[in-house]
């Protein structure tokens, strides 16, 4: 069975209907509802037709991912409608086209058996084609087959507006689940499905107020990817939805926050020319079930400027906020925070392999080298993708050299993303971060605080901020934990202070320390060395040195 991938489809939906019965009601209203969802829909507005359905109609059916058949009382009296039906079912069989029947003021059993008022319409056609028994049997079989498919009987939903909304949302969900998302395994997201299910479960919690969920973690850990995958999966369950990307970046542009608010309202209300009356727009939202994702939020003011308050939304609405800063979530009153963890080893290796080898596993002979990359990246998707692309189709010697280089120099694309969190710190917080990155991973947090306090800092606040921004964590036994990439970020920042180690603010590498102590090249800057049970050439040290030279 062939796939109905959207890549080779001109239309998302083809609507088959009897014009005299439904052109001015359900069919036109359904077309409008689908258009508002930006679903490309083909609907035949011609009033006059020839003896056979046109080639353009046949092409339109074949070029559609989904066909919707609106069965009405007079549908079976039209040979053109029945020929369309036959063609649609052929496409279902040959191309795996999705077929959705709508039974508009007719019973599915009457369509299936050609009885009742629907059967009376078909009887009129039988009279005209009584000498073409083969054609009639083809139509009967098609009606019987289509009527057995899962669809929408209008008698089950009294209000036509509600019926149309349910059909449109169902179509959108089918498109998202079976058409828009590629079936090719190479393009599927890695390690995402179980996390999306966790987030879905959290969002499904009963709440009297608007339920907001925070997705929190370091840069490059996959917060946006998970939020997008969740949004794509569940957005069709809501009357309005909006994924507001890159809030941090967009808000820095002139008029950026106002543009973000305009985009939010336009998407939620499905109105490109939304009114400038903000109060009116939010009142319109007060009766809607909406889903909003605020992606990459860095401060509370951004949320406050874009949406003001959650009081304007209904309790069944859901909000997702991705951020590197946990304090943003506290300020917004977020009740549940989902902490993004690194990918498990097998998922990390698969993601890396897709970029480095264009397959799900390393090539023969590259297993050990790939394992070294896994150790370096430690499950951070950004690092895995960047390094996989960089190493693609390179010789083993290049791999070895690149891996060795990465031990001392962070890849620029990785550094750029991680440094955003560092840049958001104040000067004292930056100093504490650099001290921790250079000297204190794995140390007892209380010992570190004493050291920082003696240095004139306010470590209780500084350490708390670093934790909130996911730059460090306090693990078991009260030890400071820092991801290796973040540790390398801090050290790279210090390295970039000067090409001469003696002019840097901190030293940790044994060769640099040996050079500075041997040749007395230290500057007047503050410098710190911490060594544990290490031997540097002829210098045996089990101490830490904290020194400052006089500027005179």
Buried (B, 14 or more C-beta within 10 A) or exposed (E): EEBBBBEEBBBBBBBBBBBBBBBEBBBBBBBEBBBEBEBBBBBBEEEEBEEEBEEEBBEBBBBBBBBBBBBBBBBBBBBBBBBBBBBBBBBBEEBBBBBBBBBBBBBBEBBBBBEBBBBBBBEEBBEEBEEEEEBBEBBBEBBEBBBEBEBBBBEEBEEBEEBBBBBBBBBBBBBBEBBBBEEEEEEEBBBBEEBBEEBEEBBEEEBEEBBBBBBBBBBBBBBBBBBBBBBBBBBBBBBBBBBBBEBBEBBEEEEBBEBBBBBBBBBBBBEEEBEEEBEEBBEBBEEBBBBBBBBBBBBBEBBEBBBEEBEBBBEBBBBBBBBBBBBBBEBBEBEBBBEBEBBEEEBBBBBBBBBBBEEEBBEEEBEEBBEBBBEBBBBBBBBBBBBBEBBEEEEEEEBEEBBEEBEEBBBEBBBBBBBBBBEBBEEBBBBBBBBBBBBBBEBBBEEBBEBBEEBEBBBEEBBBBBBBBBBBBBEEEEBBEBBBBBBBBBBBBBBEBEEEBBBBBBBBBBEBBBBBBEEEEBBEBEBBBBBEEEEBEEEEBEEEEEEEEEEE
